[in-house]
């Protein structure tokens, strides 16, 4: 995945309010890779309409935490 590569040009510290796509320079295919990585690592399906609202790192974090908690309740 683009943002986990060794020798990455991206800064090691990301701020919660930073724009996810712009900071990581994600194109549409990278964004799909990110969705697949979430699904594989956290065990839930990401709905396209849910992921459209994710703009910042904080949005991303909040979404994953919310979905993991929902999964634990089932």
C-alpha positions in Angstrom: 0.0 0.0 0.0 1.2 3.4 -0.9 1.4 5.0 2.5 3.1 2.1 4.2 6.1 1.8 1.9 9.6 2.0 3.3 11.5 5.2 2.5 8.2 6.9 2.0 8.2 10.6 1.1 5.4 11.2 3.5 6.0 12.7 6.9 5.9 10.3 9.8 3.5 12.4 11.8 0.0 13.1 10.5 -2.4 15.5 12.2 -6.0 14.5 12.8 -7.3 17.5 10.8 -5.1 16.8 7.8 -6.7 15.8 4.5 -6.3 12.1 4.1 -6.2 12.0 0.2 -4.0 15.1 -0.2 -1.5 14.2 2.5 -1.0 10.6 1.3 -1.4 11.7 -2.4 -4.0 9.0 -2.9 -5.5 8.6 -6.4 -8.7 6.6 -6.9 -6.9 3.2 -7.1 -4.9 3.9 -3.9 -8.2 4.8 -2.2 -9.7 1.5 -3.3 -6.5 -0.2 -1.9 -7.1 1.6 1.4 -10.7 0.3 1.6 -9.6 -3.2 0.8 -6.9 -3.0 3.5 -9.5 -1.8 6.1 -11.8 -4.7 5.1 -9.1 -7.3 5.4 -7.5 -6.0 8.6 -10.7 -5.2 10.5 -13.1 -7.8 9.2 -16.0 -5.6 8.0 -17.2 -4.4 4.6 -16.9 -0.7 3.8 -20.0 0.8 2.1 -19.0 3.3 -0.6 -21.4 5.9 0.7 -19.8 5.6 4.2 -16.3 6.2 2.9 -17.3 9.2 0.8 -17.6 11.2 4.0 -14.1 10.5 5.2 -12.0 13.5 4.5 -9.5 13.8 7.4 -7.3 11.4 9.3 -9.7 11.9 12.2 -12.7 11.0 10.1 -10.9 7.8 9.0 -10.0 6.9 12.6 -13.5 7.6 13.9 -15.1 5.5 11.1 -12.9 2.5 11.8 -13.4 2.7 15.6 -17.2 3.0 15.1 -17.4 0.1 12.8 -15.1 -2.1 15.0 -17.4 -1.3 18.0 -20.5 -2.2 16.0 -18.9 -5.5 15.0 -18.1 -6.3 18.6 -21.8 -5.8 19.6 -22.9 -8.4 17.1 
